[in-house]
Amino acid sequence: MDIHTTDDAVTRRIRFFTEREDRLRGNDLYFYNQPVEEIRGGSRVIVKGREMGMYASYSYLGLIGHPRINAAAKAAVDKFGTGTNGVRLLAGTLTIHTELEETIAAYKHAEAAITYSSGYVTNLTVISTLMGRGDFVISDKLNHASIVDGCLMSGAEFRRFKHNDMTELERRLQQTPADAAKLVVADAVFSMDGDVLDLPKTAELCKKYNAWLMIDEAHSVGVLGKTGRGIEEHFGLDDVIDIKMGTLSKTIPSVGGYVAGKKELIRYLSHASRAFIFSAALPPAQAAAANEAFKVILDEPWRIKKVNANGRQFIAGLKAAGFDTMLTTTAIVPVMCGTDERAYQLTQSCQHKNLFVLPVVSPAVPEGQARLRATVTAAHEPGEIDHALGVITEAGREIGIIQ
Ligand SMILES: Cc1ncc(COP(=O)(O)O)c(C=O)c1O
């Protein structure tokens, strides 16, 4: 099919994006997929030979390259090789998979855990396995795309409630038939805004209306709670979440996703979820790296204190300069710009001054809410953050985002 001469809907969609990308590249405003040649100490990267301060990484505790984690991955390659020869159910579960799942269950204060090949796949497969036609899934409007896709794939009635609005969540629960199976699902820390779900009220409502509760802890593990266990620890609650979902690709420097919960739930998922039955398991090196990373988090609690102190410093500095950072209290910091153009300009200016930041524009966020979505990690030093604040503030003034 020649995109230059045909004109069906697929061709038009491809052409729309190609032209948009070409336009951005032509104006030196395209900053996605940059070639990172080296990661230095977690807070700096080398891009096309230039050293840049990294403010777009989800390695919240700065664990990428940690010697203990690297050594565990290398030892697993020596012991098991580099692949898993197919699905675990048939080709066999490696002992490192079992070890990892036991580590996750203990860390999350759950009876058992199951792992999948990515966080995205975990949300898709777990929601669509548990829920089906005639059931109801009730989802926060700002939930991650993988949750939305899992809800749609399940075939259940899909209801959304206004972001973190507990009155509307209750209304949605009241609107579902009392005897229907219901699942309430939300991010713990929202990936675009950085704010924290009202878990105490969400859990209370789920109990009152007999709904299952699933929480995605992609951005809260390692960040929320004294020992980084996430949103339950943050609010001083224990075991109010039925389906504790997380990813192994952010704070945990590996790849994969997991769910922790009651033994029966995990046994059911390991025999009924299609991504477990029909897709190969995590490679040994990645499983071993993840397993060791949970141990490092418990052994090095200073990292949790540091990422949170860095978050507070960064947010306070941006606010003092006059930026709107919405309701974030975590390591994800939206720097609101207004129009897409302003977000691109702010990115360009920061990138030219060796600050690695990325814009989030429509349709990923509503029109008029374009932003830089910056992140800080435990790998940043306070002096680096001060420098970044200086660069963003100067650029923000030049562009007219702040006075
Ligand atoms: C909230 C949330 N859930 C799930 C995912 C998917 O995780 P993974 O990258 O491991 O597929 C992401 C990734 O960006 C996320 O932000």
The ligand as an ORCA input file, in Angstrom:
! r2SCAN-3c Opt
* xyz 0 1
  C       0.597      3.766     35.849
  C       1.277      2.839     34.902
  N       0.850      1.565     34.806
  C       1.423      0.690     33.969
  C       2.464      1.057     33.152
  C       3.065      0.055     32.207
  O       4.212     -0.464     32.756
  P       5.381     -1.128     31.834
  O       6.195      0.000     31.310
  O       6.090     -2.018     32.786
  O       4.699     -1.874     30.738
  C       2.959      2.368     33.215
  C       4.094      2.759     32.336
  O       4.296      3.857     31.954
  C       2.339      3.282     34.103
  O       2.771      4.544     34.172
*
